[in-house]
Amino acid sequence: MSSTSKSGMELRFLFIGLLLLGLGLSCNQWLVAQFVGLLGINLNLVGTDGLARLWFLKSVFVLMGLPLVFYKFRHDSRGRLLFDISMGLVFMLITLITVEGIFYALNLRKMASTPQITTTYSQVYIEPDEELGYTLKPLTRATAIQKQGDEVVYDVTYTTDALGRRPTPIDKPDERSHFILFFGGSYTFGDGLWDDETLPAQVGELAPEYKPYNYGVPGYGTQQLLVKLQSDEILDEVPERDGIAIYVFICAHIKRVVGTTDVQNTWGRYMPYYFLDANDQLVRQSDLVTARPWLSAIDALVGISQTGKYFNITLPRINDNHRRLTARIIAEAQQSFRDKYQSDAFYVLIYPHNPCAAEIIPFLEEVNVKVLDYSTLFKFGDAGLWIPDGHPTASAQKIVAQKLVTDLGLADNEAKHESLQ
């Protein structure tokens, strides 16, 4: 090949390389959405997952452009080194895409061989909230239908009151002199259950002196417990001035405190973020994404990885520091309850089939939080007690309600729970 032809080819490579670099550095969500729309490709660019996909695409353009740019300078020793490095990065990218493609196919195969669980709602019953991340929409009525394959698992209706709480239908509510506040996630809210089948409602039926309030929201954790109890709004929302607070704990709540990849990349990206500072003081810093932009970007990349999905990889791995942080948040919530109601009737109820109980209880006891350990009350495989997606049935909630009412003496007219304080 003549020197003129080589020079022309190098210039063409340089031009194409600079074009790819320019695309990689300048493309944004709007431009990519317009381009893939013209091609008829459905690419989700919304939220953290969408941002991760955008940055992956930008990286592809840049890495493909670098060797074309350095090709012209490969005869120089320094240029040759840069060219070799860029080519190595391209081969790494090709290997990564190949591996991801293989696991994408394996994930499709796994999904096809397993009846998929799908849940549809007649309307959205969740709305954003600056302090809590999100909350229930007030005065909403939403039908939830869950199917496993073609089989209907449940068809129920969720309702909310004027304050965005799930109602707890009980007899003679105006004659009850004490409150019992329930906090937690979907186990407390009652995923897959009617209003009168939830744990708070069933406890209310068994405890005639106590008016139950359901502050559970699907996906909530200890952060929302603390935010809610620190707010003075709860004093206006609950007219009774004496009672009990129950936080229904499951192992997944530790992951929600930490903001693991599976939490941040799905519903929990705007959940409150807490950490212990250099003086061992509990501090809140906005939300999981805003407070940790670089870590959130890495988590998002892990979240969209087909390899990660196949092996169910979540980061980081839960350790004692995370358990201690979780316990400290709960202890702070307990102190807020004590300050507002001059009462120590605050309990953490560890729901059945939560094997992390032995690991978290020492940290809760260290900060003097009272624990009702129901982790072995029944097992996950027990018939009739679990919905296929892992949530408890009404029968399971009844067993827990009976145990709770018995242990705290709530069926009696006198508040025997005072003896446990």
Secondary structure, 3 states (H helix, E strand, C coil): CCHHHHHHHHHHHHHHHHHHHHHHHHCCHHHHHHHHHHCCCCCCCCHHHHHHHHHHHHHHHHHHHHHHHHHCCCCCHHHHHHHHHHHHHHHHHHHHHHHHHHHHHHHHHHHHHCCCEEEEECCCCEEEECCCEEEECCCCEEEEEEEECCEEEEEEEEECCCCCCECCCCCCHHHCCEEEEEECCHHHHCCCCCHHHCHHHHHHHHCCCEEEEECCCCCCCHHHHHHHHHCCHHHHHCCCCCEEEEEEECCHHHHHHHCCHHHHCCCCCCCEEEEECCCCCEEEEEEHHHHCHHHHHHHHHHHHCHHHHHCCCCCCCCCHHHHHHHHHHHHHHHHHHHHHHCCCCEEEEECCCCCCHHHHHHHHHHCCCEEEECCCCCCCCCCCCECCCCCECHHHHHHHHHHHHHHHCCCCCCCHHHHHC
